[in-house]
Amino acid sequence: MDSMEVSVFLAKLIGLYLLIVSILCVLRKHQIHLTGKELVGSKSSLAVSAEISLILGLVIAVDHSVWQWDWRGLVTLIGYLLILRGILRFAFPNQVKKLAAHVFGGGFWVVCLIMFVIGVYLTYCGFAYPDIGQWAVPQAQ
């Protein structure tokens, strides 16, 4: 796979994931809240989620280190944020528990909205490429 194919694949994958999760969060807020509480309340569950975040983030960072001010840079940024999330969950589980309480308090709808907007954007970019590729990525001549 060349660099652009990886970018398109990751934009589709991450975009669809964020869209689905954000919609489910809105539709099933109470269930998501309970599941999140259980997740951060269990050190083993938190460790497993840390491992998954770390692995996924490393996969993106190793294979997709594209630092541009467009959708491909956003994919890379998400990879690095996943690495950070994995490290924080391993290293500071008590602080993660406090942050989760804050998110499920007043920040829930903001997080849902951000996930939805990024999901729409990346899904569009992934599925609309090569149409957007003509202007999003300069072609060498």
C-alpha positions as CSV (number, residue, x, y, z in Angstrom):
1,M,0.0,0.0,0.0
2,D,1.3,3.4,-0.8
3,S,1.0,6.4,1.5
4,M,-2.2,7.8,0.0
5,E,-3.9,4.4,0.1
6,V,-3.1,4.1,3.8
7,S,-4.4,7.6,4.4
8,V,-7.7,6.9,2.6
9,F,-8.1,3.6,4.5
10,L,-7.5,5.1,7.9
11,A,-9.8,8.1,7.1
12,K,-12.6,5.7,6.2
13,L,-11.9,3.4,9.2
14,I,-11.6,6.2,11.9
15,G,-14.3,8.3,10.4
16,L,-16.9,5.5,10.3
17,Y,-15.8,4.4,13.8
18,L,-16.3,8.0,15.2
19,L,-19.6,8.4,13.4
20,I,-21.0,5.1,14.8
21,V,-19.8,5.7,18.3
22,S,-21.0,9.3,18.5
23,I,-24.4,8.3,17.3
24,L,-24.6,5.4,19.8
25,C,-23.5,7.7,22.6
26,V,-26.4,10.1,21.8
27,L,-28.9,7.3,21.5
28,R,-27.7,5.2,24.5
29,K,-26.3,7.9,26.8
30,H,-27.3,6.0,30.0
31,Q,-25.8,2.7,28.9
32,I,-22.6,4.4,27.7
33,H,-22.4,6.2,31.1
34,L,-22.7,2.9,33.0
35,T,-20.2,1.1,30.8
36,G,-17.7,3.9,31.1
37,K,-18.0,3.9,34.9
38,E,-17.4,0.1,34.9
39,L,-14.5,0.5,32.6
40,V,-12.6,3.1,34.6
41,G,-13.6,1.4,37.9
42,S,-11.8,-1.9,36.9
43,K,-8.1,-1.7,36.8
44,S,-7.9,-4.7,34.5
45,S,-10.4,-3.3,32.0
46,L,-8.6,0.0,32.1
47,A,-5.3,-1.7,31.4
48,V,-6.8,-3.7,28.5
49,S,-8.2,-0.5,27.0
50,A,-4.8,1.2,27.5
51,E,-3.2,-1.6,25.5
52,I,-5.7,-1.4,22.7
53,S,-5.3,2.4,22.5
54,L,-1.5,2.1,22.6
55,I,-1.3,-0.6,19.9
56,L,-3.7,1.2,17.5
57,G,-1.9,4.5,18.1
58,L,1.4,3.0,17.4
59,V,0.2,1.3,14.2
60,I,-1.0,4.7,12.9
61,A,2.1,6.6,14.0
62,V,4.5,4.0,12.5
63,D,2.7,3.6,9.2
64,H,1.1,7.1,8.8
65,S,3.4,9.9,9.9
66,V,2.0,12.6,7.6
67,W,2.1,16.0,9.2
68,Q,0.1,18.3,6.9
69,W,-2.7,20.8,7.6
70,D,-5.4,18.6,6.1
71,W,-7.3,15.4,6.8
72,R,-4.2,13.3,6.5
73,G,-2.5,15.3,9.3
74,L,-5.7,14.8,11.4
75,V,-5.4,11.0,11.0
76,T,-1.8,11.2,12.2
77,L,-2.8,13.4,15.1
78,I,-5.5,10.9,16.2
79,G,-2.8,8.2,16.1
80,Y,-0.6,10.2,18.5
81,L,-3.6,11.0,20.7
82,L,-4.3,7.3,21.0
83,I,-0.7,6.7,22.1
84,L,-1.1,9.4,24.7
85,R,-4.4,7.9,25.9
86,G,-2.9,4.5,26.2
87,I,0.1,5.8,28.2
88,L,-2.1,7.9,30.5
89,R,-4.4,5.0,31.2
90,F,-1.5,2.8,32.2
91,A,0.4,5.4,34.1
92,F,-2.3,7.5,35.8
93,P,-5.5,5.3,36.2
94,N,-6.8,7.4,39.1
95,Q,-6.6,10.7,37.1
96,V,-8.2,8.9,34.2
97,K,-11.1,8.0,36.5
98,K,-11.5,11.7,37.6
99,L,-11.4,12.8,33.9
100,A,-14.0,10.3,33.0
101,A,-16.3,11.6,35.7
102,H,-15.9,15.1,34.3
103,V,-16.6,13.9,30.7
104,F,-19.7,12.0,31.8
105,G,-20.8,15.1,33.8
106,G,-20.8,18.3,31.8
107,G,-18.5,17.4,28.9
108,F,-20.4,14.5,27.4
109,W,-22.3,16.3,24.7
110,V,-19.2,18.3,23.7
111,V,-17.2,15.0,23.3
112,C,-20.1,13.5,21.3
113,L,-20.3,16.5,19.0
114,I,-16.5,16.6,18.4
115,M,-16.5,12.9,17.6
116,F,-19.4,13.3,15.2
117,V,-17.9,16.3,13.4
118,I,-14.5,14.6,13.0
119,G,-16.2,11.4,12.0
120,V,-18.2,13.1,9.2
121,Y,-15.1,15.0,8.0
122,L,-12.8,11.9,7.8
123,T,-15.6,9.7,6.3
124,Y,-16.2,12.3,3.7
125,C,-12.5,12.7,2.9
126,G,-11.9,8.9,2.8
127,F,-14.8,8.1,0.5
128,A,-14.6,11.3,-1.6
129,Y,-10.9,10.8,-2.4
130,P,-9.8,11.2,-5.4
131,D,-12.3,14.0,-5.8
132,I,-10.9,15.9,-2.9
133,G,-7.4,14.5,-3.5
134,Q,-7.0,16.9,-6.5
135,W,-7.0,19.9,-4.2
136,A,-6.0,18.4,-0.8
137,V,-2.7,17.0,-1.9
138,P,-0.5,18.9,-4.4
139,Q,0.5,16.7,-7.3
140,A,4.2,16.7,-8.3
141,Q,4.7,17.4,-12.0
